[in-house]
Amino acid sequence: MASWIPVPPDTPFTMDTLPYGVFSRGGDAPRVGVALGDHVVDLHSIARAGLLDRVVADPMTLFGATTLDRFAAAGPDVWSAVRARVQALLRVSNEELRGDAIVLPTALHERSAVTMHRPIGVGDYVDFYSSIEHATNLGKILRPGGEPLLPNYRAMPVGYHGRSSTVVVSDTPIVRPCGQLKAADTDPHFGPTQALDFELELGFVTGPGNALGEPIPIADADQHIFGCVLLNDWSARDIQAWEYQPLGPFLGKSFATSISPWVVPLEALEPFRIPSREQVPEPLPYLRADRPWGFDIALDVTLQSARMREAGFAPSAISHATFAQMYWSMAQQIAHVTANGTQIRPGDLYGSGTISNADPGTFGSMIELTWRGDTPLVLPSGETRAFLEDGDTVVMLAACERGPVRVGFGEVRGTIVPART
């Protein structure tokens, strides 16, 4: 689809993407927009002009909000209608917006001139453990000589509830966390983590949700998945190693989770839907989907140290993975998390867990890439890294392409700053 808005050939935000985000400009209040190329299309401004009246009731309320939660709550019929209408308004042959000299100046902004905000309210946050390669690697590292996978791994999508208040938008500085640390032959002490890590993930944002006590059948999963974001679940491995038994992740995970500012609609990913990975043994009936739930999404991670920036070195590519190999799907995750009747709400966030593939260059965390520090990464500056150091910037990107259709997620970026002790 060609647009009257210039779309650079290398942009992640094509007419096939059209992701939603929340932005502000100058002293204006945050509102909802759509990214296309190097521009943001202001949906609140378009709604005020009456250009969305035919597709949604009260568009001013939906798109003048400071999060996407109200829009997510509206459900898939509204999502699809709005997407189709926005695509129509932006097509090269359509003059409704392009030819309106009054509305256009308030409806179109350079992306470089706006401030992006966390796009969703994140009333709840759950992180899963859906890559069997990642789970196997962590089992080998943490339980050498034992069975890498615990007995329940192939039976259900394992996850934990995270802290939603520390989910932050891309480019928010990440303060090195402090906590209790303990080496094998020492007493516990308190201090900054010495094993700060990233986790390459994809997150999905929930839509309408369910009533308390009513599970969501797996066949209805796509009625409740609004879209996807890139997600970096920062981790303090040494804090985590001492605290996690018997109740699991706590301070080693809760200090920060970064998400990309743009939510890619699930509908945009339809051309990249592929067969789900084979599961052995076959999961229980409530986890058996009636359609494929794999997605062919390529993901990349780069690392740039402070010294690299000062010397003019470009960020170093340290991992390239595909989402296609995930063992547990988004549909299975939403069916499992609601199986006991728990309630999900619009704007909740669900992380895939670290995305790792089979080969060393495709691991989605430092603990795997360096095998807990045994084989440190060597950066172009000559520095080595077992884990992240202050001043390091981690950038994650994701995109999918098939023929002329290209959909990108943009990036999620974070820079480590010193601990506040």
Secondary structure, DSSP 8 states (H G I E B T S, - for coil): --BSS---TT-S--TTT--EEEEE-TT---EEEEEETTEEEEHHHHHHTTTTTTTSSSHHHHHSSSSSHHHHHT-HHHHHHHHHHHHHHHBTT--TTTT-TTTHHHHEEEGGGSEEE--S--S-EEEE---HHHHHHHHHHHSTTS-SS-TTTTTS--EEE--GGGEEETT--EE--EEEE--TTS--EEEE-S-EE-BEEEEEEE-S---TT----GGGGGGSEEEEEEEEE-EEHHHHHHH-TTT--SHHHHT-EEE-S-BEEGGGGGGGEE-----SS---GGG--SS--EE--EEEEEEE-HHHHHHT---EEEEEEEGGG-SS-HHHHHHHHTTT-----TT-EEE------SSGGG-SBHHHHTTTTTS-EE-TTS-EESSB-TT-EEEEEEEEEETTEEEEEEEEEEEEE----
